[in-house]
Amino acid sequence: MRLSTPEFVRRFLMHVLPDGFHRIRHYELLASAKRKATIDRIRDLLGQRTPEREAQDTREPAPLTLREPCPCCGGPTRIIEIVRRGQKPMSRAPPREQAA
């Protein structure tokens, strides 16, 4: 299909959102609040069986070891605290000299 330049630009700009707007990529069936229940319902309607989920490990993960040296002194990096998603850190890092 051939389009004139103004028509091409008009059609292209129909897909550009104004400032302050966010594109919603998942809606209706895949809305985050109901996604799991909806997918299970769709599988039931299609007659598909639910994939078996692996048993989750309840053990504490092995401690991490970082192989990268400290960017300031070149010495080995030590893990002071592991912060999981949604957890508030118990300690704060000291302020950087460059920031002062």
C-alpha positions in Angstrom: 0.0 0.0 0.0 1.3 3.4 -0.9 0.5 6.4 1.3 1.2 10.0 0.9 3.7 11.5 3.4 1.1 13.4 5.5 -1.2 10.3 5.7 1.8 8.1 6.8 2.7 10.6 9.5 -0.9 10.9 10.6 -1.3 7.1 10.9 2.1 6.8 12.7 1.3 9.5 15.2 -2.0 7.7 16.1 0.3 5.3 18.0 2.3 7.9 20.0 0.9 8.7 23.4 0.9 12.3 24.7 3.3 13.2 27.6 2.1 12.0 30.9 0.2 8.9 29.5 1.4 5.3 30.0 0.7 2.5 27.6 -1.1 -0.4 29.2 0.1 -3.6 27.6 -1.9 -6.2 29.5 -5.5 -5.7 30.2 -8.7 -7.8 30.5 -7.6 -11.4 30.6 -4.0 -10.7 31.6 -4.7 -8.0 34.1 -2.2 -8.4 36.9 -4.8 -8.6 39.7 -6.5 -11.6 38.2 -3.9 -13.1 35.9 -3.4 -16.4 37.8 -7.1 -17.2 38.3 -7.9 -16.2 34.7 -5.2 -18.4 33.2 -6.3 -21.4 35.3 -9.9 -20.8 34.1 -8.8 -20.6 30.5 -6.9 -23.9 30.9 -10.0 -25.5 32.3 -12.2 -24.3 29.4 -9.6 -25.5 26.9 -9.3 -28.8 28.6 -5.6 -28.3 29.2 -4.0 -29.6 32.3 -2.1 -27.3 34.6 1.7 -27.7 34.2 3.3 -29.2 37.3 5.2 -26.8 39.3 8.5 -27.7 40.8 8.6 -28.0 44.6 9.9 -24.7 45.9 13.0 -24.9 48.0 12.3 -23.6 51.5 16.0 -23.7 52.4 17.9 -20.4 52.8 19.8 -19.7 49.6 23.6 -20.1 49.7 25.5 -17.0 50.5 26.6 -15.0 47.5 30.2 -14.4 46.8 31.2 -11.4 44.6 34.3 -11.8 42.5 34.5 -8.2 41.5 36.9 -6.0 43.5 35.9 -2.9 45.4 35.8 0.1 42.9 37.6 2.3 45.4 40.4 0.3 46.8 40.5 -2.8 44.7 40.2 -5.1 47.7 37.7 -8.0 47.9 34.1 -7.1 48.2 32.2 -8.4 51.3 28.4 -8.8 51.5 27.1 -6.9 54.5 23.4 -7.5 54.0 21.1 -9.1 51.5 17.9 -7.2 50.8 15.1 -9.1 49.4 12.3 -7.6 47.3 10.0 -5.5 49.4 12.3 -5.6 52.4 13.6 -2.5 54.0 17.4 -2.4 54.4 18.6 -2.6 58.1 21.8 -0.6 57.4 22.8 2.3 55.2 25.9 2.6 53.2 28.3 5.4 54.3 28.2 8.5 52.1 30.6 8.7 49.2 33.4 11.2 49.4 32.6 12.5 45.9 29.1 13.4 46.9 30.2 15.6 49.8 
